[in-house]
Amino acid sequence: MRVVFVVFAICLLFAVGVNAQGTTLAPTALAPLGVITPDRMPTFEWTSIGAGAWYYLWVSSPSGYSVNQWYDGGNICQSGICAVTPGMVIEAGLYRWWIQAWTPAGGYSAWSGEAQFTVITPIPEPAAPSGTISAAQPTFQWYAAPGASWYYIWLSSDAGHVLDQWFAAGTVCGNGMCSVAPISLPPGNYRWWIQAWQEQGGYGGWSGETAF
């Protein structure tokens, strides 16, 4: 009977987020991780340690700390996962974040392991012109990069540089596609690239070369 009672007591401790030594269990950071784009506010997710816990989220941004806030697990946790979207200001670069728990029975937990993610501006994908064309003033089309504010086209020919120009996304894009017809061209071979820029993500990478 005594053994059964001890086992039951240990199980109860785990159910409220405390280990057999009476210490609050440390949560595990789940998301965001890796590379994300700045078109949305990131949602932070971690493992729940049980009922009655509070959680302290610390996020370090490229320019310094960004979030340090407590959350009541009863308001943010479901089915073993806790999630918050703190509405932080997003900028390009590396972010590091940690989560700590607190319970009335076990006090403060250890910090979770460090989690990292990087914010970048997506690379737009060229659509046209490509291959052999007949139009003297071709329309340059590309798939919009989520969250991009501006696009930079670089066009060259066999003779060298032809065009480099910025275009505002709000002027040239709609329904996921962007298009401009900025210049008339004589017959010849051309290559073009496109790059996106966004206030928080900064400059994105260049697209691959498209030839026509």
C-alpha positions in Angstrom: 0.0 0.0 0.0 2.9 2.4 0.8 4.5 1.7 -2.6 1.2 2.5 -4.4 0.9 5.8 -2.4 4.5 6.8 -3.3 3.9 6.1 -7.0 0.7 8.0 -6.9 2.4 11.0 -5.3 5.1 11.1 -7.9 2.6 11.0 -10.7 0.7 13.9 -9.1 3.8 16.0 -8.9 4.5 15.5 -12.6 0.9 16.4 -13.5 1.3 19.8 -12.0 4.7 20.5 -13.7 7.0 19.4 -10.8 9.5 16.6 -10.8 10.1 14.0 -8.0 12.6 16.4 -6.3 9.9 19.1 -6.2 11.5 21.3 -8.9 9.4 22.9 -11.6 10.1 21.2 -15.0 11.7 23.2 -17.8 9.6 23.7 -20.9 11.0 23.0 -24.4 11.1 25.7 -27.1 9.4 24.5 -30.3 8.9 27.4 -32.7 9.9 29.6 -34.5 13.1 28.0 -35.5 15.3 28.3 -38.6 14.5 30.9 -41.3 11.3 32.9 -41.4 10.0 35.8 -43.5 8.8 39.1 -42.1 5.3 39.0 -43.6 3.8 37.9 -40.3 4.4 38.3 -36.6 6.0 35.1 -35.3 4.1 32.9 -32.9 6.2 31.4 -30.1 5.4 27.8 -29.1 6.7 25.6 -26.4 5.7 22.5 -24.4 3.3 22.8 -21.6 4.5 21.4 -18.2 1.0 21.1 -16.8 -1.8 23.0 -15.0 -1.2 26.1 -12.9 2.1 27.1 -14.6 3.2 30.5 -15.7 5.8 31.1 -18.4 8.4 33.8 -18.9 9.4 34.4 -22.5 12.7 36.2 -23.3 13.5 37.1 -26.9 16.7 38.7 -28.0 16.6 40.6 -31.3 19.5 41.7 -33.6 19.4 45.1 -31.9 19.0 43.9 -28.3 16.2 42.3 -26.2 12.8 42.4 -27.8 10.4 40.6 -25.5 10.5 39.8 -21.7 7.0 38.9 -20.5 5.1 36.5 -18.3 2.1 34.5 -19.5 -0.5 32.5 -17.6 -0.5 29.0 -19.0 -4.2 28.7 -18.4 -4.8 31.3 -21.1 -2.2 30.2 -23.7 -1.8 26.4 -23.5 -3.9 23.6 -25.1 -3.2 20.0 -25.7 0.3 20.1 -24.3 1.4 23.2 -26.4 1.6 26.8 -25.3 1.5 29.6 -28.0 1.7 33.4 -27.9 2.1 36.1 -30.6 3.6 39.0 -28.7 3.3 41.6 -31.5 7.0 42.4 -31.5 8.7 44.7 -34.0 10.4 42.5 -36.6 13.8 43.3 -38.3 16.2 41.4 -40.4 18.8 39.2 -38.6 19.3 36.6 -36.0 16.9 36.1 -33.0 17.5 34.0 -29.9 14.9 33.1 -27.4 14.3 31.1 -24.2 11.3 30.1 -22.0 11.2 29.6 -18.3 8.3 28.2 -16.2 7.1 28.8 -12.7 4.7 26.8 -10.5 3.4 27.4 -7.0 4.7 24.0 -5.9 8.2 24.1 -7.5 9.0 27.7 -8.0 11.2 28.7 -11.0 12.3 26.1 -13.5 15.6 26.1 -15.3 15.7 28.0 -18.6 14.9 26.1 -21.8 17.7 25.5 -24.2 18.4 28.4 -26.6 16.3 28.5 -29.7 17.2 30.6 -32.8 15.5 31.9 -35.9 16.6 34.3 -38.7 14.3 36.8 -40.4 15.0 37.4 -44.1 13.2 39.0 -47.0 12.0 36.4 -49.5 13.5 36.1 -53.1 11.0 36.9 -55.8 10.6 34.5 -58.7 10.8 35.8 -62.3 8.0 34.8 -64.7 8.5 36.7 -67.9 10.1 37.6 -70.3 11.9 34.4 -70.9 13.0 32.7 -74.1 12.3 34.2 -77.5 9.9 37.2 -77.6 8.7 39.6 -80.2 7.6 42.6 -78.1 10.0 45.6 -78.4 8.8 46.8 -74.9 8.5 43.6 -72.9 6.5 43.4 -69.7 8.6 42.1 -66.8 6.6 39.9 -64.5 7.4 38.1 -61.3 5.7 36.4 -58.4 5.4 38.7 -55.4 7.6 38.0 -52.4 5.5 38.0 -49.2 5.8 41.3 -47.3 8.1 43.0 -49.9 7.8 46.8 -50.2 10.1 47.4 -53.2 11.6 45.5 -56.1 14.8 46.2 -57.9 15.3 45.0 -61.5 18.7 44.7 -63.1 18.8 44.1 -66.9 21.8 43.6 -69.0 22.6 42.7 -72.7 25.6 41.3 -74.5 26.9 44.8 -74.6 26.5 45.3 -70.8 24.3 47.2 -68.4 20.9 48.3 -69.7 18.6 49.1 -66.8 18.6 49.1 -63.0 15.4 50.5 -61.4 13.3 50.3 -58.2 9.6 49.7 -58.3 7.1 50.1 -55.4 5.2 46.9 -54.7 2.0 48.9 -54.0 2.2 50.3 -57.6 3.2 47.3 -59.7 1.8 44.2 -57.8 -1.6 42.7 -57.3 -3.1 39.2 -56.7 0.4 37.7 -56.1 1.9 38.9 -59.3 3.9 42.0 -60.2 4.5 43.5 -63.7 6.2 46.6 -65.3 7.1 47.6 -68.8 9.8 50.2 -68.2 11.9 50.2 -71.4 11.9 49.6 -75.2 14.6 47.3 -76.3 16.3 46.7 -79.7 16.7 43.1 -80.9 19.3 41.2 -78.9 20.1 38.9 -76.0 19.2 40.0 -72.5 19.4 38.7 -69.0 17.6 40.0 -65.9 17.4 39.6 -62.2 15.1 40.9 -59.5 15.6 41.6 -55.8 13.1 42.5 -53.0 13.3 44.9 -50.1 11.2 45.1 -47.0 11.3 47.5 -44.1 11.9 44.8 -41.4 13.6 42.2 -43.5 15.9 44.5 -45.4 17.4 43.4 -48.8 16.6 39.9 -50.0 18.8 37.8 -52.2 18.8 38.1 -55.9 16.7 35.8 -58.1 18.3 33.5 -60.5 19.2 34.8 -64.0 16.4 34.9 -66.6 17.4 35.2 -70.2 15.4 36.2 -73.3 
